[in-house]
Amino acid sequence: GESVGLHLPTLSVQEGDNSIINCAYSNSASDYFIWYKQESGKGPQFIIDIRSNMDKRQGQRVTVLLNKTVKHLSLQIAATQPGDSAVYFCAENGDQGGKLIFGQGTELSVKP
Amino acid sequence: EPEVTQTPSHQVTQMGQEVILRCVPISNHLYFYWYRQILGQKVEFLVSFYNNEISEKSEIFDDQFSVERPDGSNFTLKIRSTKLEDSAMYFCASSEKSGRYNEQFFGPGTRLTVL
């Protein structure tokens, strides 16, 4: 069935450290994944995406890794800042119509 | 920068009442979506809409829900007879194109509280 899940509900890191947020998915046919950031009181905000023909994609301070063998993806945030504090969702867009299937979310807290 | 807007930011209603949640998608976008998020839970897809028709809907989107694009700018979600379990954040999203590889832009959400 459709399922995208996260390993940890909360993650606390020190400012300046790197953060790694993990996500597992169950549908082997999934071929497109997106990471969203949701700050308190706001809607999800696109961070980065990756297609299944890639293992890694980098953005500004963020990297997404995709391991299709174990159906796992991760979001790495370099030099985490207080402004990175938010809930992070992985989502799967496996539908031609554009429906997004979200995972449970990991709340990232950055300690100064 | 263009953004999706939603009104109201918070709606309180009595069980059994009708509510209409409003969204103004980004102006050149053609594909529209509604999602909801019950407190502390994940975001769930409700419905997608294109060319004045529903493209896809989830099991949550039953006969009590309807969507409409009444004019060239607004996109609305109506709940005919609200239930306690309809209490959630409702997010509108839009995208320029359809399909699995096109970014959806989300609005700030409407918090619906059903008493």
Interface residues (C-beta under 8 A of the other chain):
Chain A: D31 Y32 I34 Y36 G41 K42 G43 P44 Q45 F46 D49 R51 F89 A91 N93 G94 D95 Q96 G97 G98 K99 L100 I101 F102 G103 Q104 G105
Chain B: V4 Y31 Y33 Y35 Q41 K42 V43 E44 F45 S48 S55 E56 S58 F91 A93 S95 S98 G99 R100 Y101 N102 E103 Q104 F105 F106 G107 P108 G109
